[in-house]
Amino acid sequence: MYDSVMVKCFNCGKSVEFQSKAGKCRLDKFLAREVPMEIAIDLHETIEVCKKCGTKIQLSIPEGMLSTRMFVDAPDDNFNEED
């Protein structure tokens, strides 16, 4: 299974589907303006072709968004972040 990001072809207006197996893969559909980070990273610089008019469409993450801050939790007292 997979999740999808749906965009409209800017040439003809037909829906174009980008599929990702990086998310929860429950056949969820997202619009390009609100995509879970793991799916966005998976589809970064992916190209699909509109089935109606043949226009190539590429998804990409805005500059500076390819990384994010993460929180570190130490599950036990022996954990050392520098190991």
Number of C-alpha atoms within 10 A of each C-alpha: 11 15 20 23 23 16 19 15 20 12 13 12 12 14 15 19 20 23 20 20 16 16 19 14 15 11 14 12 16 17 12 17 9 9 15 14 16 13 21 22 19 15 21 14 13 14 13 16 15 21 13 13 12 12 14 14 18 13 17 16 14 8 7 7 11 12 9 8 5 6 5 7 8 9 7 7 6 7 10 8 8 4 4
